[in-house]
């Protein structure tokens, strides 16, 4: 039985891109487009606006790719650019409010993927209804968290970033990130344990 070739790392794809491989960046795009769009849409719930900013992020990454230090984490570097660009766009929007300014968890005419939607897609069959109800309660609980705690929870649990990567992105210490995550989990536990059908849902 032939073994499947391992997928190239981010750093290997960047090296290939720098050598002129035309397939390297599309591979990176495919690898990160879901995470990047999720992050962008947390800042810009309006889908049309989110798609515009999403494209800007990838253009900015292409412009800055030569400055990436291969000794670091590409994922952390990439998502930091994404987050910073979203914040810059929000600041510009606040100075020239062409549309209502959105922030993490804000409401708009097009909502970002909710916890309910994510859970219902991941749980099969007759568990989908339970997952949907749990997801709705989780989404409401997330919306009540302070912005820093909500962002940390989403970056860790939804996007799979490490504490170190989140610290790099948000420019705080790893201990601060861990504290925010701990407070977020404690608040979510308190909220969800108040619901009979989701007691002990978050351990």
Buried (B, 14 or more C-beta within 10 A) or exposed (E): EEEEEEEBEBBBBBBBBEEEEEEBBEBBEEBBEEBBBBBBBBBBBBBEBBBBBBEBBBEBBEEEBEEBEEEEBBBBBBBBBBBBBBEEBBEEBEEEEEEEBBBBBBEBEEBBBBBBBBBBEEBEEEEBEBBBBBBBBBBBBBBEBEEBBBBBBBBBBBBEBBBEBBBBBBEBEBEBBBBBBEBBBEBBBEBBEEEEEBEEBBE
